[in-house]
Amino acid sequence: MKLYVKYMVSLRCKMFVKNELDKLGINCASVELGFVEIQDDITEEQRKAFEEALIKGGLELLDNKKHILVEKIKSIIVEMIHYSDEFPTVNDSDFISEKLGYEYTYLSNTFSEVKGITIQQYIIQHKIERVKELLLYDELTLTEIAYKLNYSSVSHLSNQFKKITGLTPTYFKTLKEKRLKNLEDL
């Protein structure tokens, strides 16, 4: 039996979920990104108690199949952009479709219906957040960041970055430097 829990990748969330299951005497085979695999059947009381514990911890137990699917899509995107060293060699739609075993059109329609934005818009938002992180770490050039995140060119990355943030990547990076200088002046 699988239960789907809405949470982002973090050791804290994973440990919290595992601890709550242990407190309730529920044996789980695994606690992974977005889902918990339960070894044995659980009672309705255990399920409700688990759901209440999750809510108190700021998490959510998902029952709706469309919401579960959207959470799986989001998890794949977050994993792909924030936690992988390399981008998939196939395009995003094929990658997500292969991972979940559904036609991309179905996934796209479901995602848009539930989230109100397209999968591609969600991917772009996360790519820009990743660009910000990489700019702040100051370890890669803009060209290297564009390559790492599978942009066709630095200008494509820059245009998308400005469209989303209102700033150029270079100006965004100078803001960090100005903040650091202001802190040093204190």
Summary of the structure (lengths in Angstrom):
residues: 186
radius of gyration: 19.9
end to end distance: 56.7
largest distance: 61.2
contacts: 496
relative contact order: 0.08
helix: 65%
strand: 9%
